[in-house]
Amino acid sequence: MEAGLELLGLSTFHKMASKVRTEVKASIRAGTHDRMSAAQLPGLMRLLEDATATGRRCSTG
């Protein structure tokens, strides 16, 4: 390539995007958790347990 510039490989971009996606999702989950009241948390845990028990995956995007 001209001027000695090279593009990163597609797998490198994929790994970078995956890492960023994981960090963003963790931030969203933490923010949601922090805004929930102590009374709301057990309900969320029940939803997650129900999804696990039925083999369903909780989609996060």
C-alpha positions as MATLAB code, in Angstrom:
seq = 'MEAGLELLGLSTFHKMASKVRTEVKASIRAGTHDRMSAAQLPGLMRLLEDATATGRRCSTG';
ca = [
       0.000    0.000    0.000;
       1.067    3.576   -0.470;
       2.746    5.496    2.363;
       3.298    2.273    4.284;
      -0.285    2.134    5.572;
      -1.996   -1.180    6.089;
      -5.502   -2.019    7.168;
      -5.961   -4.333   10.090;
      -7.312   -7.769    9.322;
     -11.045   -8.356    9.547;
     -10.572  -10.709   12.506;
      -8.804   -7.899   14.390;
     -11.763   -5.561   13.823;
     -14.130   -8.325   14.882;
     -12.240   -8.882   18.149;
     -12.141   -5.147   18.848;
     -15.882   -4.767   18.203;
     -16.666   -7.759   20.402;
     -14.632   -6.309   23.262;
     -16.308   -2.908   22.964;
     -19.758   -4.541   22.762;
     -19.048   -6.514   25.945;
     -17.927   -3.374   27.774;
     -20.973   -1.380   26.647;
     -23.387   -4.136   27.658;
     -21.727   -4.425   31.080;
     -22.037   -0.670   31.544;
     -25.719   -0.731   30.595;
     -26.394   -3.637   32.976;
     -24.581   -1.894   35.831;
     -26.477    1.340   35.210;
     -29.801   -0.478   35.125;
     -28.979   -2.373   38.307;
     -27.943    0.829   40.079;
     -31.269    2.498   39.242;
     -33.393   -0.388   40.517;
     -34.819   -0.329   44.004;
     -34.218   -3.135   46.487;
     -37.862   -4.175   45.944;
     -37.389   -4.491   42.170;
     -34.233   -6.635   42.224;
     -35.922   -9.893   43.341;
     -38.373   -9.577   40.428;
     -35.503   -9.221   37.977;
     -33.763  -12.235   39.470;
     -36.971  -14.289   39.087;
     -37.171  -13.319   35.414;
     -33.584  -14.396   34.864;
     -34.117  -17.675   36.737;
     -37.262  -18.406   34.706;
     -35.391  -17.780   31.464;
     -32.591  -20.091   32.583;
     -34.999  -22.813   33.711;
     -36.782  -22.824   30.348;
     -33.542  -22.746   28.410;
     -34.255  -19.320   26.982;
     -31.508  -16.853   26.510;
     -31.951  -13.301   27.704;
     -31.219  -11.181   24.665;
     -29.180   -8.051   25.208;
     -28.997   -6.866   21.679;
];
